[in-house]
Amino acid sequence: METEKLITVTGRGNIHVVPDVTRVKIEIASLFDSYQIAYKMASANLKDVGEVLTVCGLKKEMAKTINFDIEKRFHDVYKNGHYTGEQEFLGYCLQQTIKIDLGMDNVLLAKLIKGLGERLTDMEIRIEYTVRDPRPHQLKMIERAVKDATEKARIMAQAAGCTLGLVKSIDYSETEIHIYSQARNLHECSEAKGCTADSLDITPDDLCAGEDVTVTWYLSNGKHGE
């Protein structure tokens, strides 16, 4: 029985997108004596962020918690430079990440970050740029990936003296699309307090992303499907 003549090619679809969202990520890490205190502080942090948003003329519901964890922390005990096999309990570590999505407004961004620096402690702020709706861009990447695979397959088939036939299968594993770039990190509250619109005068570059699609075609020998 004659084996099917097939060709399988993976295409890549790339895009460049102008960002329309400034994303502020507030990352908090603090150590406390008890779980209850850590939990109360997490609630207080979220309340403080909401109050800063209100002062900036924004809705406090814009603050979204994307990471929240409280875990015990220990420290390895050494004696005379050797590990004793024991651990010392340090406390309960609160790790909390809150994100806020804004428009492209450096004046508002500076006001928000300065307010956060005045209200919160033990935090870092990451400024990122992204798009509000990544779905249309994802579809465009998929379309371009299929076209790229088709063009490559046609060239290879012609070079081998074959004709590209019907599509047998298309393999695409949909994943969550992350179209963003990181612009700046503020490592201390004092740095956040000193922010101005001029210090945050960042012109973000276009965002780049890509998707892969694998397509399999039937092949025919010769120009007339011999």
Buried (B, 14 or more C-beta within 10 A) or exposed (E): EEEEBEBEBEBBBEBEBEBEBBBBBBBBEBEBEEBEBBBEBBEEBBEBBBEBBEEBEBEEEBBEBEEBEBEEEEEEEEEEEEEEEEEEEEBBBBBBBBBBBBEBEBEBBBBBBBBBBEBBEBBBBBBBBBBEEBEEBBEBBBEBBBEBBBEBBBEBBEEEEBBBBEBEEEEEEEEEBEBBBEBEEBEBBEBBBBBEEEBBEBEBEEBEBEBBBBBBBBBBEEEEEE
